[in-house]
Amino acid sequence: MILFGIVEIVTAFTHNFVGVSTSQGTVSAYSTAAVGSLYAIAGLFVLTMKK
């Protein structure tokens, strides 16, 4: 999840995902980066959970 979150943040600002261009809007970029950061934070929480 951490890796997917980081990749989503990078995709938000480069507007390129595996050769497919994404929308160039500012709101879209920031909202996608916010969702990516939530993915990364959730991955960190999963790693710190006790069994």
C-alpha positions in Angstrom: 0.0 0.0 0.0 2.8 2.3 0.7 4.3 1.9 -2.7 0.9 2.3 -4.4 0.4 5.5 -2.4 3.8 6.9 -3.5 3.2 6.0 -7.1 -0.2 7.7 -7.0 1.3 10.9 -5.6 3.9 10.9 -8.4 1.3 10.2 -11.0 -0.8 13.2 -9.7 2.0 15.6 -10.4 3.6 14.1 -13.5 0.2 13.4 -15.2 1.6 10.2 -16.6 0.6 6.7 -15.6 2.3 3.8 -17.5 2.2 5.8 -20.7 -1.4 7.0 -20.2 -1.8 10.8 -19.7 -4.2 11.9 -16.9 -6.0 15.2 -16.7 -4.0 18.3 -16.2 -6.3 20.1 -13.7 -4.9 21.5 -10.5 -7.8 20.3 -8.4 -7.5 16.8 -9.9 -3.7 16.8 -9.1 -4.1 17.8 -5.5 -7.1 15.5 -4.8 -5.2 12.5 -6.4 -2.1 13.4 -4.3 -4.3 13.5 -1.2 -5.7 10.1 -1.9 -2.2 8.8 -2.5 -1.0 10.1 0.8 -3.9 8.4 2.5 -2.9 5.1 0.9 0.6 5.5 2.1 -0.5 6.4 5.6 -2.8 3.4 5.7 0.1 1.2 4.7 2.2 2.6 7.5 -0.6 1.9 10.0 -0.9 -1.7 8.7 2.8 -2.2 9.2 2.7 -0.9 12.8 -0.3 -3.1 13.8 0.2 -5.8 16.4 -1.0 -9.3 15.8 
